[in-house]
C-alpha cells in the first residue's frame, strides 16, 4: 500500500481541492521532472520494466493531447485516440508486470519498444481525419450506456481496466515487490487521468503522479536490494550492522546455522541448497518474542532480540528449532551431473554407479533440515556487541560438537539443548 497509495491519495486530494489552477506552471515543471528523474533512475538501475512503463505513460498522454488539440475528446480522431489508448495501456501494464526484469539493454528493450511502435502506428491509422473503419472499434456498449455515464472511458476499456487491476493486485500480493505494487497504483492513476478527460490539468497531474510512483518504486527496489537478501527475503548483513548500532541492554543474540548444509550442496546441488535456505529463512521470519532475523552470509543467520534476556527467548528459540525440524522438505526429481560416472569406458558405467547416485534419482526422498543455535547476552563485565556475538558463535560451535539440532546458551548454568530426533540428513 505504501508509498504508492499515499502519493496517489495526495494527488487526488490536491486535484479535488481546486488548488491546481493556481499552480499550472509548477505542475508542468513537476510533470517533466518526474519523467526525467524516472528515466534517469531506470537507466541507472537497469530497470527495463520501469523505463518501458514511463515511456508508455508519456506516449499515451502526449498522444491524447496531440489528437485532442487541447479540447476534451468528443468526436472524430480525438475520441478514437482516447478510446484506443484507454484499451491498450492497461494491457501493456499487464504485459510489463508479467515479464521478468532482465536489465536495460537493447535485447530486452527492443521487443517492448517494437510493441509501442506498432501500437502508435495503429492509433495513428484509426485517428485519420478521413472516415476510418477502426474509428469506432472501442466505442461499442456491452451493457446499457447509462450505467457507465459516470466516466468517459468506454465500457470495453472499463472491463479491461478491471481485469488488469485484479491481475496486478494478485501479482503484487503474491510477489510483494516495490515495482509490482507500483504498477497497481500507476494503473489507477492513469484511469483517473482518463476519467478527468485526458487533456486537462487534472489529467496531467494524475499522469505525473504515476511517473512519480514509478520513480519511488525504483528507489524502493534499490533499497530492498541493499538491505534485504534477495534469496530469502530477510534483512541482509548491511541491515544487521545498522540494527546493532541501535541495540541497548538488555538484548539477546542468537547465531543460527543450518546443519550439514555443505553436504546438501555437494550431494543435491546448489539449487536444492537455495531451496533449503529459502525454507529456513521463511521459518526464521516467524520467530516470536520480537526477534529480528538476518541472513549474514551463506547458511548463517543471526536473530536479534532487543529488550529481551536469554532466559526470556529460550522457549521461543526452542520452538523455532522444532518448527524447522518438523517442516517437510521434499526433493524434486532432478539429475545431478556430479553423480553421473564419466570416463571412456561407458560399458561399465552402470556397474560403477554407487548407491549414493542411485538414491539421488529418487524424486520422493525427503530431507530433514535442522539448525543449531547459539545464544548469548551482555553481562556486567561484557557488554560490547562484538564480544557478545563471539560468545553466541562459541555457543553455536558447542551445539555443533554436541550433535547439532539443539540450542545452546553461552552461560553454561542456563544451558538448554535438545538432542536431535530421527535421521538427520541435512
Secondary structure, 3 states (H helix, E strand, C coil): CCCHHHHHHHHHHHHHCCHHHHHHHHHHHHHHHHHHHHHHHHHHCCCHHHHHHHHHHHHHHHHHHHHHCCCCCCCHHHHHHHHHHHHHHHHHHHHHHHCCCCCCCHHHHHHHHHHHHHHHHHHHHHCCCCCCCCCCCCCCCCCCHHHHCCCCCCHHHHHHHHHHHHHHHHHHHHCCCHHHHHHHHHHHHHHHHHHCCCCCHHHHHHHHHHHHHHHHHHHHHHHHHHHECCCCCCECHHHHHHHHHCCCCCEEEEEEEECCHHHHHHHHCHHHHHHHHHHHHHHHCCCCCCCEEEEEECCEEEEEEECCCHHHHHHHHHHHHHHHHHCCEECCCCCCHHHCCCCCCHHHHHHHCCHHHHHHCCCCCEECCCEEEEEEECCCCCCCHHHHHHHHHHHHHHHHHCCCCCEEECCHHHCCCCCCCCCCCC
